[in-house]
Amino acid sequence: MQRGVMQWLDLIHRWTGGVLGLVLAIMGLTGAILVHEESWLALTLPHAADMRVADDGAIAATTAKLMAAEPATQSILYADDRFGLHQLRLAKGAGAYADQAGDVVTRWDSQWSRPELWLFDLHHHLFAGDTGETMIGIAGLAAILFVITGTILWWRTRRTFRFRLWPKRLSRPMIVMQHRDLGIVVAPLLLLSAVTGTMMIFKPFAALVTMPFSSPAADAAAMKPPMAKSGPLAAHPDWRAIVAAAHARFPDAQLRILSLPRKAGDPILVRMRRAGEWLPNGRSNIWFDAADGHMLGSIDALALPRGAQIFNGAYPVHAAKVGGLLYRLLLTASGLAMLLLGSLAVWSFWFKRPKPGKVVRKTAA
């Protein structure tokens, strides 16, 4: 019976790897590049390595200048400690980078003009919108299955373990041995990436992970925006007052995102990152009336239920936004290993499968 179970596990592992291995290879390669996004952008964009300006008055003045220069701006992603430029987001994938004095450094009309944008879209959506995101979520669930079944299958052959970055030959037996032994080395990191990535795509899976810490209903209720309606967006909002009020609400926080209303009745949203948050753009939200700028409500990310805080930690763990250079290098190695494991799995499954033996017929004398 045990042998039969192992045969079924091996069959499931090989077929899902052969079908989804290429998707996982793409995820591994793009992820390994994106964890170093701020570093390579700092080498290619002026002022990208500038120190972050923390003065409220300077931030408010720059916000007013950018909004006046780019009236179609939908949101501003502010500079942080690793990237010294503000990012303006406009409709249909257009945008711009501006320095912290409010001068535009470069602009683009679509995501295809910026490698970091289309790489992000490839990693998260496979260039296919919601359908691609669902496909990546399925691949994430499969990756979790790979790690579990692969570990079980490896245990039978653990005495033959040899660490190999590349198979000795591109024959199926050598690829299988390299796949098995490299996979067990990077299994913990692969599992971490797969779990955190899938949490961000499939809410039921995220609820399953966070359920031991707090109920999904309590998490959703705590993160719900205020019910108050906003007036129409003023022609010239008082950005200085809004920025000052935001910092008064969370004195230890960095201003991360300012989002303008998308439709009538929507407020202005300010996202802040408190000192104890891992999420790079924070989840401490403040809503302001778009007409007169008074505060409508707020959410303190550090006061959320434990499950909601764990969910908010999924992205920074997945994208190496915490842990410093060492963790980024570990995830880079994990991503490159996923590239090798996925691509060689597809190659061995579809192009190196053993050929069926020929049937030899004996002729009667």
N, C-alpha and C positions, 0 to 999 in steps of 0.2 A: 504493500500500500504506500509506504514511504517513497519507494522508487517511482511509483505512478505520480505522486504529488510533485516530486522533483521534475519529472518529465513535463508536466503541465506548466510548472513555473518557468522552466527553460523555454517552452514553446511561447508562452505569453511574453516573456522578456525579449525573445528574438524578434517576434513579429511586430510588437509595438516599437521596438528600436528601429527595425527596418522601415517602418512607415513614418515615424515621427522623429527619427534621428536627425534629419536635415534641419527641421525646425529648431531642435535643441542646439544644433551646431551654430545656427544663426544667432540664437539667443546668447550662446556663450561668447562668440566673437564680438558682437555689438556691445554686450555687457562689459567685457574686458576693456573695450575702448572708452565707453561712457563713464566708467568710474574715475577716469583721469581727465574728464571734460574740462574742468576749470584750469588744469595745468597746461593743456595744449592750447586752449583759447588765450591764456595769458601770454603765450609766445607769438600769437598771430594778430592780436587786437591791441591797439594803443589804449593805455590807461586800465587795461584789464587787471593789472597787478597792483593798482592803487590801493592804499589803505582805506578802510571803510570810514566814511564820515558819519559821526553819531549825533551831531548837533541838530536839535529839533528845528531851529530856525533855518539852517542851511538845507535840510531835507524838504521843508515846506516850500522854500523859495525855488528849489530845483523842481519840485512837483508842479508848482504853478507855471514855471517856464516851459516845462515839457508839455503840459496840457494845452498851453497857448500855442506852442509850435506845432503840436500834433493833435488837433481837436478830435480826430477819429480814434484816439487811443481808448482801448477797452480796459486795459489794466497795466500797471507798472509792477514789475518784479525788481525790487531794490537790490543794490549791491550788498554783498556780505563779506565776511572775513576772508573768503577764498576767491572771490570774483569781484573786481572793483568797478563793474559797469552796471547801470540800470538797463533792464530790458523792457521795451515797450511792446505790448501785444496789440495788434490791430486785426481787422476782419480778414478772413480768407487766408490765414497763414502769414500775412504781412507783419512786419515789425521793424524794430531798430534797437541798436545799442547806443546808450548815451553815457558820457562820463558824469561824475557826481557834481559837476558844475552846471549840468543841463545841456551840454553841447552834444549833438548827435555824432557818433563816431562812424557808424555804418548803418545802412538800412537794407531791407529786402522786401520783395513783393510776394514771395512764396517760400515755403519751407525748403524747396529744392535749391535755393541760393545759399543755404547754411548747412554744412555737414552735420553739426550737432543736432539740428532739428530733424533732418530726415533719418539720421541714425536712431534718434529717439523714437520716431514714428515706426521705423522698421522693428526696433526692439519691442515696442509695446503693441503695435497693431499690424505688423507685416504689410504695411501700406494698404490695408484693407478695412480700415475703420473698425466698427464694432464686431464684424465677422472675424477679422484677423485677431482681435483681442480675445474673442472666445476660443479661437484656435490655439492661441498661446496659453490660455488657461487650461485647456485640455492637455497640451504638451506639459504644462507644469504638474498636473495630476499624474500624468504618465511618468514624469521624472521622479516623483515620489515613489511610484510603484517600482521603477527601475532600481532605485537605491535599496528598497526593502528586498525585492526578489534577488537582486544582484548580490547583496550581502549573504542571503541564505545560500545561493548557489556557490558563492566563493568559499564558503565554510567547508564544503566537501573537498576542495582542492587547496586548502590553505598551506599544506606542507610543500607545495611547489611554488610558493610565492617568490617572485622576483620583480623588483621595481624596474619598470621599463617606460620611458617616455615615448618610445617609438618601437613598433614590432621589428624583430630581426629581419623578417621578410614579409612582403605583402601577400602572404598565403593565408588562407582562412584559419588554420590552427594557430599560427603566430599572432594573427590579429585578435583572435579570441583570448589567447593568453595575456596579451598586452592590455586588452579591454578589461579583463577581469581584475588584473592586479593594479592597474592605474585607477580603476573605478573604486576599489576599496580604500585607496589612499585618500582620494578627494571626496569620498562619500559624505562625511559630515558637512562639508561646505556646500556640496551639491544639494543635500537635503535642506539646508538652511535657505539657500537661494530659491529652491522650488517651493517651499512652504510659504515664505514671505511674499514671493511673486504671485502665487496663486491666491493668497489672502486678498491681495489688492484687486483681483479680477472677479472672483466668485464670492459674493457676500455670504452665502450659506456655509462655504468652507471656512471663511474668516470667523463666522459665528461659532462653528464647531471648535476652532482653536481657542477662542477667547471665552467660551462658555464656562469653563471651570473657574474663571476669575470674576465674572459678573454676567448678568443675563443680557442677551442681545437687545431685549426691549428696553432695559435700563440704559444701555449704551446709546441706542437710537434717540431716546427721549432727552438724554443729557446733551446730545450734539445738535438738537433741533434748533433752527434759527428762531428769533422772536416773531410773533404773529403780527406785530405792528406794521402798518402800511406806511410807505414813504411818499412824500410829495414829489412833484416833478423836479428833475435835476436843474439846479440853479445855473444861470449863465456863467457865473464866476464864483464857484464855491470857495469858502474861506478855508483854504488848505492849511494855513497856519493854525487855525483854531482846531481843525480836525486832528492834525498831527499832535498838537499839544494835548488834546483830550485823550487820544489813544495812549500816549506815554504816561499821562496821569493815571489812566486805568491800570496799566501794567508798567510800572516804572523800571523794572529790570529787563524789559523786553526790547527786541529789535523790530523795527518796522520792516515787514517782508513784502507784502503785496497790498496794493490798493486797487480795488475793482470797482468800476463804474456800473451803474444800473444798465441792464440789458433790455428791460422793458418798463413800461409805466408801472409805478407802485413798488419797484425794487429799490432797496436802499443802497448806499455806498458801503462796501465791505472793506474793512481793514484787517489783514491777517498779521499777527505778530508772533514772534518766537520768544518765549520766556526762557530764562537762563537754564532751567532744568529740562527743556524739551530737546529731544533728539531730531525730530522732524525739521529739515532745513528751512522750510517756509513756515513752520509753526502751525499750531491749530488753536491758538488763542485768538478768537474772532471778536470783532467789534462792528456793530452795524450803526450807521449814521443816516439820519434823514437827509435825502439828497437835496431837499429844498432849503433848509436852514442849518443843517449840520449838527443838530442836537442828537445825542446818543439814544439809540433805540433799545439796545441790549448788548450783552457780551457773553462770551463763554471763556472760562479759564481752563486751558488744556490740562493743567496740573491738578485741577479739581474734578476731572472726569472720572467715572468708574474705572477700575483697574483694567477691565477688558477693553474699553475704548482706548486707554493709554497704550496697551499692548498692540492694538491694531494700528495706532498712529506710529508705533515704532517699527512696523513692518517695512515701510519704504526706506528709511535711513539705514536699516540693517541690510536690506536687499541691494541698495545702491552704494553702499560703503560711504555714507554721509557721516558716519561716526567711526571711531576707531583709529583715525589717523592714517598715515602712509602705510604702516605695516598691514593693517586690515585691507587697504586698497590693493596692496600687492598680493595678499592671499586670495582675494576675490578675482584678481587678474589671472592668477594661476588656475583658479577653479574654472573661470570662464574659458581659458585656453584648453584646459583638460576636457571640458564639455564639448568644445569644438572638435577635438580629436576623437573623443568617444562617439559622438553623434555621427560625424562624417565617416569614420571607419566602420561603424556599425552598418550604415547604409551600404557602403562599398562591399563589405563582406557578405551582407545578406542578399543583395541583388546581383552582384557580379562575381562573387567567389563561392557561390553555393556549390556543394558537391554534386557532380553530375551522376545521374542514375546509372548503375552498372548495366552493362549489356547482358542480355539473356543468351546463354550459349545452349544451342540445341544439339543434342547428340543424335547422330544418325545411326539407325539400327544396322548392324552388320548384315 
